[in-house]
Amino acid sequence: VGLLILPLLAGEFAVVLMTDVLIFALMAAGLHFMMSTGGLISFGHAAFFGLGAYGAALLSSKLGVSMWLALAAAPLIAAMGAALIGLFAVRLSGVYLAMLTLAGAQILWSLGVQWQDVTGGDDGILGIWPADSVAGTTAFYYLCFGLSVTAITAMMAAAGGRFGLLLRATRDNAPRARALGINVGKRRWAAIVIAGMAAGLAGGLYVFSKGSVFPGALAIPRSVDALVMVLLGGLHAPAGPIIGAGVFTLLEDSLSRLDYWRALLGTFIVAIAISAPGGIGGALSSWVTRAQRRRS
């Protein structure tokens, strides 16, 4: 309810900032789905975010496709990239899977930098603006709100349903899951594709929000941001990626005006990690549980 009425109460800057929070929450939610439900660690989640951003930008700028078609294509393009990376990644587990996703992201980042005729290299792709119907700050905010909430809710439903239960089985005991007839590789591959689609949609929204895209959308720092958002919010808290994206984005915005802001941001993150090992969402959940017990 607060997010719905935000544009009516806050100024334009606050609406733009919360638009970023919604976009990054969607990106982080995809990674959270992989890590929490599937136990799949990714160090290259920016690959899917960047594929969606560049896919939408290229369709809009090079082919003249409308924003709506470009936005619809963004998660599909990211899903294809996730499907390809996932074919190799599901053969591994743990840190080896994480490093393979990182390698995939680095390959795509290199293409973004060096394939200048298509991607524009370090100059990026400029002039990517939303359709007239959602060109206003408030209208685009509600577009991001609707798509992000719908996608995050769908992933939560998948995590709590049959697919999520079987995926948890592959996470907790893969040999036993195979003995029960569960196709472990197929389940993990599907989880990576779903996470890639969420990140790709976030990337498509991001490029129309900013009007441009640069290779940084595919770079390691973007992957680290998503990972920090998930861990800040809480890996096992359903609302973890939403809380983590909000806290991280707001901290980054408020501290970036100061000298040595990156050191300050790191200090805040370390302090939160020490005081709430289970993430902010996990700490809130524990507090609510204790309060309910005291009442009873």
Backbone hydrogen bonds, N-H to C=O, Kabsch-Sander energy under -0.5 kcal/mol:
donor,donor_aa,acceptor,acceptor_aa,energy
5,I,1,V,-2.0
6,L,2,G,-0.7
8,L,5,I,-1.1
9,L,5,I,-0.8
9,L,6,L,-1.5
10,A,6,L,-2.8
15,V,11,G,-1.7
16,V,12,E,-2.4
17,L,13,F,-2.5
18,M,14,A,-2.3
19,T,15,V,-1.7
20,D,16,V,-1.7
21,V,17,L,-1.8
22,L,18,M,-2.2
23,I,19,T,-2.1
24,F,20,D,-2.8
25,A,21,V,-2.3
26,L,22,L,-1.7
27,M,23,I,-1.9
28,A,24,F,-2.8
29,A,25,A,-2.2
30,G,26,L,-1.5
31,L,27,M,-1.4
32,H,28,A,-2.8
33,F,29,A,-2.2
34,M,30,G,-1.7
35,M,31,L,-2.7
36,S,32,H,-3.0
37,T,32,H,-0.7
37,T,33,F,-1.0
38,G,33,F,-1.0
38,G,34,M,-0.7
39,G,35,M,-0.7
40,L,34,M,-2.3
41,I,39,G,-0.7
43,F,98,A,-0.9
47,A,44,G,-1.9
48,F,45,H,-0.9
49,F,45,H,-1.4
50,G,46,A,-3.2
51,L,47,A,-1.9
52,G,48,F,-2.1
53,A,49,F,-2.0
54,Y,50,G,-3.2
55,G,51,L,-2.5
56,A,52,G,-2.1
57,A,53,A,-2.3
58,L,54,Y,-2.9
59,L,55,G,-2.1
60,S,56,A,-2.0
61,S,57,A,-2.9
62,K,58,L,-2.2
63,L,58,L,-1.1
65,V,59,L,-2.6
70,A,66,S,-2.5
71,L,67,M,-2.9
72,A,68,W,-1.9
73,A,69,L,-2.0
74,A,70,A,-1.4
76,L,72,A,-0.6
77,I,73,A,-2.8
78,A,74,A,-2.3
79,A,75,P,-2.1
80,M,76,L,-1.9
81,G,77,I,-1.9
82,A,78,A,-2.8
83,A,79,A,-2.6
84,L,80,M,-2.0
85,I,81,G,-2.6
86,G,82,A,-2.9
87,L,83,A,-1.4
88,F,84,L,-0.8
88,F,85,I,-0.8
89,A,85,I,-2.5
90,V,86,G,-2.3
91,R,88,F,-1.0
92,L,89,A,-2.0
96,Y,93,S,-1.2
97,L,93,S,-0.6
98,A,94,G,-1.9
99,M,95,V,-2.4
100,L,96,Y,-1.7
101,T,97,L,-2.1
102,L,98,A,-1.9
103,A,99,M,-2.2
104,G,100,L,-2.1
105,A,101,T,-2.1
106,Q,102,L,-2.2
107,I,103,A,-2.0
108,L,104,G,-2.0
109,W,105,A,-2.4
110,S,106,Q,-2.3
111,L,107,I,-1.9
112,G,108,L,-2.3
113,V,109,W,-1.9
114,Q,110,S,-2.8
115,W,111,L,-2.4
116,Q,114,Q,-2.0
118,V,115,W,-1.2
119,T,115,W,-2.9
120,G,115,W,-0.5
120,G,116,Q,-1.3
123,D,120,G,-1.6
124,G,121,G,-1.4
125,I,213,V,-2.3
127,G,211,G,-0.7
128,I,211,G,-2.3
129,W,127,G,-0.9
134,V,131,A,-1.5
135,A,132,D,-1.1
140,F,136,G,-2.5
141,Y,137,T,-1.8
142,Y,138,T,-2.2
143,L,139,A,-1.7
144,C,140,F,-2.5
145,F,141,Y,-2.7
146,G,142,Y,-2.6
147,L,143,L,-2.4
148,S,144,C,-2.6
149,V,145,F,-2.4
150,T,146,G,-1.9
151,A,147,L,-2.5
152,I,148,S,-2.9
153,T,149,V,-2.4
154,A,150,T,-2.1
155,M,151,A,-2.1
156,M,152,I,-2.3
157,A,153,T,-2.4
158,A,154,A,-2.3
159,A,155,M,-2.5
160,G,156,M,-1.7
161,G,157,A,-0.9
164,G,158,A,-1.6
165,L,161,G,-2.3
166,L,162,R,-2.5
167,L,163,F,-2.2
168,R,164,G,-2.4
169,A,165,L,-1.7
170,T,166,L,-1.6
171,R,167,L,-1.5
172,D,168,R,-2.9
173,N,169,A,-2.3
177,A,173,N,-2.3
178,R,174,A,-2.4
179,A,175,P,-2.0
180,L,176,R,-1.5
181,G,178,R,-1.5
182,I,177,A,-2.4
184,V,182,I,-1.3
187,R,183,N,-2.1
188,R,184,V,-2.5
189,W,185,G,-2.5
190,A,186,K,-2.3
191,A,187,R,-2.0
192,I,188,R,-2.1
193,V,189,W,-2.1
194,I,190,A,-2.5
195,A,191,A,-2.3
196,G,192,I,-2.3
197,M,193,V,-2.3
198,A,194,I,-2.0
199,A,195,A,-2.2
200,G,196,G,-2.6
201,L,197,M,-2.4
202,A,198,A,-2.0
203,G,199,A,-2.4
204,G,200,G,-2.2
205,L,201,L,-2.3
206,Y,202,A,-2.3
207,V,203,G,-2.1
208,F,204,G,-1.5
209,S,205,L,-1.6
210,K,206,Y,-2.4
211,G,207,V,-1.9
213,V,125,I,-1.7
217,A,214,F,-2.4
218,L,215,P,-2.3
219,A,215,P,-0.5
219,A,216,G,-0.7
222,R,219,A,-0.7
223,S,219,A,-1.2
224,V,220,I,-2.6
225,D,221,P,-2.4
226,A,222,R,-1.9
227,L,223,S,-2.1
228,V,224,V,-2.8
229,M,225,D,-2.4
230,V,226,A,-2.0
231,L,227,L,-2.2
232,L,228,V,-2.9
233,G,229,M,-2.2
234,G,230,V,-2.0
237,A,234,G,-1.0
240,G,237,A,-2.2
243,I,239,A,-2.5
244,G,240,G,-3.1
245,A,241,P,-2.3
246,G,242,I,-2.0
247,V,243,I,-2.7
248,F,244,G,-2.6
249,T,245,A,-2.3
250,L,246,G,-2.3
251,L,247,V,-2.5
252,E,248,F,-2.6
253,D,249,T,-2.3
254,S,250,L,-2.3
255,L,251,L,-2.3
256,S,252,E,-1.6
258,L,255,L,-2.2
261,W,258,L,-0.9
264,L,260,Y,-1.8
265,L,261,W,-2.7
266,G,262,R,-2.5
267,T,263,A,-2.1
268,F,264,L,-2.4
269,I,265,L,-2.3
270,V,266,G,-2.4
271,A,267,T,-2.5
272,I,268,F,-2.4
273,A,269,I,-2.5
274,I,270,V,-2.3
275,S,271,A,-2.5
276,A,272,I,-2.4
279,G,276,A,-2.5
280,I,232,L,-3.5
281,G,233,G,-2.8
282,G,278,G,-0.7
283,A,279,G,-2.3
284,L,280,I,-2.5
285,S,281,G,-2.3
286,S,282,G,-2.2
287,W,283,A,-2.3
288,V,284,L,-2.4
289,T,285,S,-2.2
290,R,286,S,-2.5
291,A,287,W,-2.2
292,Q,288,V,-2.3
293,R,289,T,-2.0
294,R,290,R,-2.1
295,R,291,A,-1.8
296,S,292,Q,-2.0
